[in-house]
Amino acid sequence: MSGRHTDRLVQRLATLRDRLETGMDRREFVRTVVSGGFAIGMARWLGVNDFLAADDGEVPIVTALVRDDPDDPWTVRERTRYVPAEWYAAVEKAFEVNRRLARFAFTGYLGSAVIPGDYGSGTATVSVGLSSDGHSVGELLGEFAEGIDIDPETIIDVEEIQDGPEAYEPRFADSLADGSVPSGVACETPSSMATLGPALYHPESEQRFFVTADHAFGEDRDSSEDALSLPRQEADAIELGDVVHYHPVEDVAAVEPNGWLEPASRIDAPSRPRVRGQFTKFGLADLVARDRELEKVGAMTGHTTGKIQGVDAVTCFTDEFCRRGQIRWGGEMDLTDGDSGSVSYHSDPKGEDGDVLVAGFNNARTWWPGQSYVWGVGAYRLTEKHGYLF
């Protein structure tokens, strides 16, 4: 950033602070910050957090990234809504507490998640999973977590994977006359079966990909040979393309189409919902505050719905590394082998009938006593780390 640009920025912020000190009301201040291209987090720099956190205040949050034109995946805009400033401050602090827990990586830490309260409560909770030899979370965080409820839970028997009691038949793609393949149907890798996700876009390179779970390709893989296929119930399988990007931490594999079939922004549910974009992290928090549920269509278990149990979650159960930016929702029976690669979604509150927004990408489920949910990476995390959009 040039010195001249920096000087102009400092001058603009100083002017804004002067206006605040001379009586600018809260809503005018927030609108000025946003229209000026600043994030609400700039309030810390200005020293006006208390002003924004007043009980009767509201602040805007970006809830979703959406396409106005469903046929133009490269033009995406932010959608915002006003929320109580007290709630915003509590959830933002809970996100920071959660980030610190993940950075500590203390003995016994197995993961954590933020659970926003409803708008009337103005609260948020951080749920922390601990092994039996875990430390006292309260002692580790000290005064930093003041005002945020910490809910420690001891988790046992994480090593033993239990198979689900039911057997399922895979859902195959039906008519492909239009040359597109929807999400929610079975796909095959050289080593297993998974669920195909909706079209994954990369605006910077203007590419669109088929997408499914990274772990469906196993541990011994070669991206030059790993092809993704579409099995058919009464016909030969069709090759969709080859993996061009593996993302093991997020558990996502992006496949470049190499034939006449293209990925579709559709989900293979009875209503054939159309994907118009995705929720942000605060958009997911907003869904929790309003007690909304998520849906998914898996190749094995089909269509299910469930309550959101945590956002911006960290899971350290299955690998030597922790996965961040996760969503916890539903119950353990909402996912089984072959459902990985499906997406969780919710209806678009401002879209046309049948439009939905993606919440996250389903990868696994709990298998230990005492907890029951599906987890997977949030769509916003894929955008932050790799630039992808649904």
N, C-alpha and C positions, 0 to 999 in steps of 0.2 A: 504494500500500500504506500503510495507516494506521500511525502510530507504535506503537500498542499491538500490532498484528500483528507489526511488525518486531521489537519487543522480545521477544515470545514466541518468534519464530523464532530469534533470537540465543541466547536462553536454552536452547532445545532443542538447538541445535548445540553449545553450550558443555557441556551435560550429556553429550551423546554423546561429545565429546572426552574429558571427564573419565573416563567409563567405559572408553574405549579405553586411556587411560594407566594405568588400574588393573588391566589384564589381560584385557579382553574379547578373545575369540579372533576370528580373521578372519571365519569364516563367520557368527558371531553379529553382528559389526559390519555386514557386508554386508546381512544380513537386516533389521537394525534401520534402516539407511539406506533400503532399499527400502520397507519397511512404513510408514516415516514420510513417504513421499511425496517423498523426495529422489532426485536422480539420482546415479549413481556419480561423475559429474564433480564433485560436491560435495566429494569427497575432496581436491581441490586446495585448496579453501577451508580444510578442516580440517588440511591439511598432513600427510596420511597416505598419499600416493601410494606411498612406499616400502613401507609396510605392506601395501597391496593388491597390490603387484607382487612379493611374495615368491614364490619358486619353487613352493611347495606350496599356494599360495592359489588360490581360485576366486572369480569374481564373476559376478553374473547379467547377462545382456544381454537386451534385448527383440528377439526374432527375427522376429515377425510380428504383424500386426493381423488378427484373424479374427472371423467371425460364427459364434456357436454355433448360431443358427437360420438356415439358408440362405434362408428366406423372409422374414427380417427384416433388411434391409440397414442399418438405422439403429442396431443394437446391436452394437458392435464392442468386443472386448477385446484386451488385449496378451497375447502368449505369450512366456514367458521360458525360458531354459536357462542352466545354469552352465557357464562356460568358464574355462580357465586364466588367472589374472590376468596372467601374463607375456605371454601372447598378446594379451590385451585391451589391455595397456599399449602393446605394439608397434603394433598396428593403429590404436589411437586416435592415437598419435603420427604414424603414416603419414598418416592423414586430415588432421591439422593441417599437416604438411609439404605435402601436396597443395593444401590451401586457400591456403597462403602462395605457392606457385608460381603459382596462378591470379591471386592479387592482384598479384604482381610484374609479370605480363604483359610480360616482358622480350623484347627482340628475338630472334626465332628460335623462340620458344615456340609449339608447335602443339597442345599438350595433354599430359595426364598421367593416370595411373590408379594406384590402390592395388591391390597383389596380396598378400593375406594369405598367410602361410605356414600349414603344417598346425599342429595344436595342439601336437604334440610339439616343433616347432622354436621356438615362441615368437617368431617373426619376421614382418616384413612388408617388402615392397619397393615403391618408388614408381618406376614406369616413366614416363619423360619423353620426349615426341616433340619433336625439334628440327629446324629447317631447317639447311642447311649453314653459315649465318652465325650460329648460335646461340651463346650465351655458355656458359661453364663452369658447370654447375648447382652443382657442389660449392662453387665460390667464392661463388656467390650465397647459398647456404644457410648456409655456414659450420658452426659448431658446433651449430646448431639441429637439424640432421638427424643428429646423432651417434646411432649405433645402428640407423639405418634405411638399408637398401641403396638406392642410387639407380642406376637403370638407364637411362642416356641412349641414345636411338636417333635416328639421323639419318634424316629422311624426305625423299624427293625426288619430283619429278613429281606434286605434289599437284593441280596445275591440270588435268591431263588425265584425264577420266573415260572409263573403258573399259567398253563394254557386255559383258554376260555372253554366253557362247557359245551358250546354249540358248534355245529359244523354248518358252513354256509356255502352256497353256490355262487360263483362269481357273476357279476353283471357285465355282459358283453355289449359293445357298441352296436346299435341298431343300424338304420339306414345311414349310409355315408354319401348319399347322392349329391349333396351340396359341397362335398370335398373338405368338410371340416369335422373335427372330432371333439366332442364336449368333455368336460370334466366329470369324474365320478364313475368311469368305466375301467375295466381291467386293462392293464398293460403288462408286457412281459420283458424282462431283462434276461441275459444269458443264464442267470442263476435263480431267479424267483419271479413271483408275480407281485404287482403293486397296483396303485390307483393312479390314473392320469389326472393331473391338475388342470385348471383352466390356462389359457394362453398366458405366457409370461413374457412381458415386453421389456426391452432395454432402450429407453428413449434416446440415449446418447449415440448408440450405434444404429438405431432404428431397426433392431432385430426382434423377431418374435420366436419363442421357443415352446416346444413341448416340455413339460416338467413333471418329475416324479421324485420319489425319495432317493437320496444318495445311497442309503444302506441297502436298497434293493439290488445293487450291483455287486454286493459282497466286498470282501477285503482285497482280493487279488483281482485287479482290474487294469485295463489298458484302454484309455479313452479313444485310441485309434481303432479299437475293435469292439467296443461296447455299444451295441445297437439296442434301440428300444423298439418293440414290436407291439402291434395291436392284435390280440387274439380274436378270432371269430367263432361263434357257436357252431355254425354249419359251413364254414369255409376256411381256407388257409389263412394263417396270420399274415398281416401286412406290415412291412418294415416302415417305421415312422421316421427314423433318423438316427444319428450317432450323437453320443454325449460329447459336448464341446466344453462344458464347464462343470467340474465337480466342486461342491461346497460342503465338505464333511462336517464342519462345525454347525452350520445351519441345517445340514442333512437334506440338501437339495441338489438335484442333478438337472442341468439345462441341456436339452436335446435340440439340435438344429434339424429342421425338416429337410428330407432329401427326396421326397416323392410328391405325389399329387395331393396328399392329405395335409391339411394345415390345422394348427391348434385353434380352438374356438373359445371365445369368452362366454361360454354357455355351460350350464351345469345340467347333468342328465337326471333331473328330477321330473316328476309329472308335469310341473308348470314350466319346465325349461327356462329357469331364471337366467337373466343376462347379467354378466359382471360388468359394472360401470366404473369400478375403481376399488379403493381399499381404505380401511380405517387407519388413522394414525394412533400413536400410543395414547394420546389424550382422548381420541375418539373411542377407544376401547374402554377407557376409564369412564367416559360418559355413558356408555352402554351399561356398565356395572351400576353406576349411580341411578340409572333409570330402570334397573332390574330387567334388562332385556336378555334374551337367550340367543345362542348361536345354533346354526344348523350345519350339517355336513352330509355329503353323499359319498359313501365308500363303495369300492367294488365288491366288498364282501357283506358288510352289515347294512348297506343301503342308506336310506335317509333317517337321520336321528337329530334330536334337538337336545340342548342342555344348558344349564346355568353356567355363567362365567365364574370361575373360582379364584382367579388371580391373573394379573397382567404384569408386564415387564418382569416376568419370572426368570429365575436362574435355576437350572437343573444340573446337578453334578452326580447323577445316579449311575450312568452307564459307561462313561469314558474317563480317560485320565484328564480331560479338560471339562470345563463347565460351559454349558450352552446358555446364552443370554438372550434377552428380548423374547421370551417365551410367553405363551398363553396357556392357562390351565382352564379347562371347561368340561362340562358333561360328566360322564362316569366311565369306569373302566370297560363296561360292556358296549360303549359307543365306538370302540375300535378293536380290531383284531388283525391278525396277520393278513396282509393283502390290502388293507385300508390305507396304509402309509402312502402319502402323496396326495390324498384328498385335501380339500381346504375347508376351513370353518368360515361361515359367512352369516350376514344378517341383511334383512331387507334395507334398501336405500330409502331413508325417510323422506327424501326430496326428489326421488326419481320417479320414473313411470312405473306402472303396475308390472311387477315381475322383475324389476331391477334389484340387484343386490350388490353389496360391497364385501370384499374379502377381509376377514379378520386375520387369519393365519393359516399355516401349512401344517397339517397333522402328521406326526411322526411316531408317537408311542403312547402308551397308557401305563397307569400304575399297575403293579402286580404284588404289592406288599400290603399287609393288613393295616387297616386304620385310615387309608386314604383311597379315593376313587376319582380319577379324572383322566382326561386325555391331555397330552401336552404336545406342543409344536411351536415352531418359530413364528412370531408375528410378521405380517406382511411389511410393516414399517421397518422392521429390522433388516429384511432383505433389501429394502430401498436404501437404508443408511449404509449398509456394508458393501452392497454390490450394484446399486443403482436400478434394480429391477422394480417393475410395477405390474400389478395384475390388471 
